[in-house]
Amino acid sequence: MPTGIYQRKPFTQEHRENLRKALKGKSFPHMYKGHKFSEITKKKLRQLKLGKKNPNWKKGITPLKVLFRSSFKYRQWRLNVLIRDNFTFQECEQKETNLIAHHIKSFDQIIEEYDIKTLDESLECEELWDINNGITFCKNCHKKVHKKLIICNAQSL
């Protein structure tokens, strides 16, 4: 007999049979724990959570900056800037793994100047992709640059 305050008596054979009949044909998520799905089933399950069916769906609104930074053209621009600068921050000449390709004329200024509203418009804008408008920063110095920009903008108002 089990001991302890939370131990229960084992189910009788009659009780197990009643549980089996009651749960027959019902589906529970915990029943699939450790279960290996086929590729077809995985694809069907994936389709159930795409787009509007996903609980995190926000009516198709993704900020332009997110779309821009996840585009192939942005990754290529970033890599070109890093290669041009020899993967080295130009001020402190520090080689790090956390290097950032920074727009000298800010992304927001260019977006406002050319009145860019969509990803397609940003992909066509030549100034965004000019590697001469990019510079390599280490992570710490990049934070300092943005703090200075924020202070300068606040003083000029």
C-alpha positions in Angstrom: 0.0 0.0 0.0 1.4 3.5 -0.9 2.4 5.7 1.9 2.5 9.5 2.3 -0.1 12.3 2.2 -0.4 12.6 -1.6 -0.3 8.9 -2.5 -3.4 7.3 -3.9 -4.6 3.8 -4.0 -4.1 2.1 -7.4 -7.1 2.1 -9.7 -9.2 -1.1 -9.8 -9.5 -2.9 -13.0 -13.2 -1.9 -13.2 -12.3 1.8 -12.7 -9.6 1.6 -15.4 -12.2 0.1 -17.8 -14.7 2.9 -17.0 -11.9 5.5 -17.7 -11.0 3.9 -20.9 -14.6 4.0 -22.1 -15.2 7.6 -21.0 -12.0 8.9 -22.8 -12.4 6.8 -25.9 -12.3 9.0 -29.0 -11.3 12.2 -27.1 -8.1 14.0 -27.9 -5.8 15.6 -25.2 -2.6 17.5 -25.9 -0.7 15.6 -23.2 -1.5 12.4 -25.0 1.0 13.5 -27.7 3.9 14.1 -25.4 6.9 12.3 -26.8 4.9 11.3 -29.9 6.8 11.5 -33.2 4.7 13.2 -35.9 5.0 12.5 -39.6 6.2 15.3 -41.9 2.7 15.6 -43.4 1.2 16.0 -39.9 3.9 18.5 -38.9 3.1 20.6 -42.0 -0.7 20.5 -41.2 0.0 21.5 -37.5 2.2 24.4 -38.7 -0.5 25.6 -41.0 -2.9 25.8 -38.1 -0.8 28.5 -36.4 0.1 30.7 -39.5 -1.1 34.3 -40.0 -4.4 35.2 -38.6 -4.7 31.9 -36.8 -1.7 32.7 -34.6 -2.5 34.0 -31.1 0.2 36.7 -31.6 -1.4 38.0 -34.8 -1.5 41.8 -34.8 -3.7 42.4 -38.0 -0.7 42.1 -40.3 1.1 45.2 -39.0 4.8 44.7 -38.8 6.9 47.8 -38.3 8.9 49.0 -41.4 12.2 48.8 -39.4 11.6 45.1 -38.6 10.8 44.3 -42.2 13.8 46.4 -43.4 16.3 44.7 -41.0 15.1 41.2 -41.8 15.5 41.7 -45.6 18.3 40.1 -47.5 19.4 43.5 -48.9 19.9 44.9 -45.4 22.1 41.9 -44.4 24.1 42.3 -47.6 24.5 46.1 -46.9 25.6 45.3 -43.4 28.1 42.7 -44.5 29.5 45.1 -47.2 30.1 47.8 -44.6 31.8 45.4 -42.2 34.0 44.0 -45.0 34.9 47.5 -46.2 36.0 48.4 -42.6 37.8 45.1 -42.2 35.5 44.0 -39.4 37.1 46.6 -37.2 35.6 49.6 -35.3 37.2 52.6 -36.8 37.5 54.8 -33.6 38.9 52.4 -31.0 40.1 49.9 -33.7 38.6 47.1 -31.7 37.8 43.7 -33.3 34.7 42.3 -31.7 32.1 39.8 -32.4 29.4 42.4 -31.6 30.0 44.8 -34.5 27.2 47.0 -35.7 26.9 48.6 -39.2 25.5 52.0 -38.4 23.8 54.4 -40.9 25.7 57.8 -40.7 22.6 59.6 -42.0 20.0 57.8 -39.8 17.5 55.4 -41.2 14.6 57.5 -39.8 15.9 60.7 -41.5 16.1 58.9 -44.9 12.7 57.3 -44.4 11.2 60.7 -43.6 13.1 62.5 -46.4 11.9 60.1 -49.1 8.5 59.5 -47.5 9.0 55.7 -47.5 6.0 53.8 -46.3 6.5 50.2 -47.5 9.3 47.7 -47.7 9.3 47.8 -51.5 9.9 51.6 -51.4 12.8 51.1 -49.0 14.3 48.5 -51.2 14.3 50.9 -54.1 15.8 53.8 -52.2 19.5 54.0 -53.1 20.6 56.2 -50.2 19.6 53.5 -47.7 21.9 51.0 -49.4 24.9 53.2 -50.0 27.8 51.7 -48.1 29.4 55.1 -47.8 26.5 56.0 -45.5 27.6 53.2 -43.2 30.2 52.9 -40.5 31.2 50.0 -38.2 30.8 50.4 -34.5 31.4 48.2 -31.5 28.3 47.6 -29.4 29.3 50.0 -26.5 30.3 52.9 -28.8 27.1 52.4 -30.8 25.1 53.0 -27.7 27.1 56.1 -26.9 26.4 57.5 -30.4 22.7 57.1 -30.0 22.7 58.7 -26.6 24.5 61.7 -28.0 22.1 61.9 -30.9 19.1 61.9 -28.6 20.6 64.7 -26.4 21.4 66.8 -29.5 17.9 66.4 -30.9 16.4 67.4 -27.6 18.6 70.5 -27.3 17.8 71.7 -30.8 14.0 71.7 -30.1 
